[in-house]
Amino acid sequence: MTATATTAVGFDPRALRARFPILARRVHGRPLVYLDNAATTQKPTAVLDALTSYYTTSNANVHRGVHTLAEEATALYEQCRTRVARFVNAPDPRGVVIVRNATEAINLVARSWGATLGDGDEVLLSEMEHHSNLVPWIMLARERHVTLRHLPLTADGRLDLAALPSLLSRRTRVVALTAMSNVLGTINPIAEIAAAAHRAGAVMVVDGAQSVPHMPVDFTALGADFLAFSAHKTYGPTGVGFLVAKPELLERMEPVAGGGEMIREVRLDWASWNEIPHRFEAGTPNIGDAAAFPPALDLLEELGMAAVRAHERELVGYALERLRALGWLQLHGPMDADSRGGLVSFVDPEIHPHDLAQVLDTYGIAVRAGHHCAQPLMRRLDVAATARASLAIYNDRDDVDALVEGLVAARTYFGLA
Ligand SMILES: Cc1ncc(COP(=O)(O)O)c(C=O)c1O
């Protein structure tokens, strides 16, 4: 075992664990080693307390009431919006639409902005996208005869930027890319691509589901027009996500769901729309979970996102080194830690990833196995599935060591060692 030390970045991941009660539990009699953070992160006590506090002191519906509880609930809900805008350096909280998750945020853009596209228009995606940033555009292409194009990948799992000039044209209306691959870990040069997209007259949609929780993300500096991410991958509750947008673009968009909250005036056969962002938030929103998200952002701001990235960069470098040294694993994605976020996908050629994940679970180690909602990428990599270990602020070298020991033990279990 490697001794745990405060990382060079200035916070001690092991000390942080005391703030995440679930990390104290045991699984199959072993301490939990949680390495499934790309699927969802664990929640700090501050978030759990905020959730309880909301329901025990301030629960009411938002925006419509004048009584004290309604005003408190509205203030907490709107505070979530303001805090998200600040966290990603968005120009205006009016550009932050509170939705259920990153998936819903991308669907909102594809349906609403997408409604302005037609025959012959093109949407540029990539071969490394999550289904959340593929299927909404496939649905749009079916409805509106839009053509989908895809940036190919290089052999080491990066976007092949040499192909960009031939794929971007005056027909390209939308470029939608992940800032960080949930399978390869690749961090994409979004600012550079956004500049090229804008020169071609397209809008830039950024899937920030894996980047916002793990590195500094500056909506304005990126040159993004739309940015999607989920609270539950950012140490917050499930059921809340965000579409961060340039307000002037939202102003031009039609709502995709009708009902209460999103209207200005309704007659029997006619309605007009509320101001942005409320126009896109039909019905009673997920107030409690939105109210409980800011403490997660407080924690990340306390650590500093540059420090969070430095910690995960160091740890993924260590994981790559140790996993590569085993000698039998196929590792996917760029091999240098500077180019990738804190996750590693791997395949043991002789053990199916599901079997591997199951054996690791018996050692208390949680990793994900499967296609990771990226079937086209699996096809591109020529694998049916991979196992994936994904890191967070509370992981350290001991967790990586435990994973390596588990992988060795799995070989013994299957009679391969
Ligand atoms: C890159 C990427 N995009 C989008 C999503 C979808 O996130 P959610 O399920 O929270 O909507 C995920 C989830 O794994 C992801 O990894």
The ligand as an ORCA input file, in Angstrom:
! r2SCAN-3c Opt
* xyz 0 1
  C     -20.349     12.516    -21.187
  C     -21.712     12.351    -20.620
  N     -22.721     13.053    -21.126
  C     -23.974     12.967    -20.634
  C     -24.262     12.131    -19.599
  C     -25.667     12.043    -19.117
  O     -25.782     12.491    -17.799
  P     -27.168     12.324    -17.063
  O     -27.473     10.863    -17.043
  O     -26.922     12.891    -15.714
  O     -28.172     13.091    -17.843
  C     -23.257     11.345    -19.039
  C     -23.549     10.389    -17.962
  O     -22.841      9.445    -17.740
  C     -21.943     11.477    -19.547
  O     -20.938     10.767    -19.049
*
